[in-house]
């Protein structure tokens, strides 16, 4: 849960420090500008608040690893994706979007800090402990932090421990072990299709290269 807080705080700080002009730059999410990604983070923060306020009294059905499914690559036709783009544009001023993320995001961070790790919560029709739910979100925050800075070389990177934990989760979710020569960042970028592997990397990946990308949902 501490890693959730550190990863989330680092991502929110990275957004807060962006110059306004960077909100119109592309992000690492295909088809989304930085402002669209930040709007998505607002919705993510709302989801965290909703989930932590949705107690469950049945046995957990998922954990931090099985929370994630491997899904088909997005086609761009998802109505929610289109809605996020329209919502982001409606903010007009980056400062308003920064304020909303700080407001809702800070509340989500406080709620996570107050949560009982053993408490059971419901989300997406599944039951998890709060600890497992928040641990799963380390991967969400880390991947989106990488998306945020994909075309912003001066922006701060995700915490090293978040990168390491996210790589571990990705390997456990997919059953694929990335070569030791891959940095945690490269394993995440290549593994999730955010960057194409080089020919040398393909050779190191062996049979795993044919399975890429692993799209998580």
ABEGO torsion letter per residue (X at the ends): XAAAAAAAAAAAAAAAABBAAAAABBBABBGBBAAAAAAAAAAAAAAAAAAAABBBABBBABBAAAABBBBBBBAGABAAAAAAAAAAAAAGBAAAAAAAAAAAAAAAAAAAAABBAABBBBBGGBBBBAAAAAAAAAAAAAAAAAAAAAABAABBBBBAAAAAAAAAAAAAAAGBBBBAABBAAAAAAAAAGABBBBAAAAAAAEAAAAAOBBBBX
